[in-house]
Each structure stands twice: as C-alpha cells, then as structure tokens.
Amino acid sequence: MDDRLKTIVDLKKYPIHDLRLSKIKKKLKNCKTDLNQFNCYTITNFIKLNSIGRIKKEEGISGRINKI
C-alpha cells in the first residue's frame, strides 16, 4: 500500500486497503444498497480534514475546510 494514502484517507474508519475485512465489506454493501435506491452515497469523513485543506490550498479554493 502506498504510504501517502494513510495521510489522505481515514484507513481506520474506511480500510479500503484490505477489502477482505468485514468492516469494509459492510460499508460496501451499504454503499451499493444506497446507490441502487437513491443513486447517491455519502462517505462521511472519508478524506481527512487536513488533506481537504491541502487540496483546497493547492487548487486555490477558499471556504470551509469540510465543504468542497
């Protein structure tokens, strides 16, 4: 796994680096269910707040850090 991913994504909450874990399997199942029903799925705090701030700074985006 790329170590940079750890600095961007909350891998404890969303262990996308190991799709065999029951925790991520459950989240994926919920995601698929919502996508089928609502055509949308929100992944709360998937990207770490400090990473969002860096992304916004690089892209020259202003405003609240938690709203892209």
HELIX and SHEET records of a PDB file:
HELIX    1   1 ASP A    3  ILE A    8  1                                   6    
HELIX    2   2 SER A   22  PHE A   38  1                                  17    
HELIX    3   3 LEU A   49  GLU A   59  1                                  11    
END                                                                             
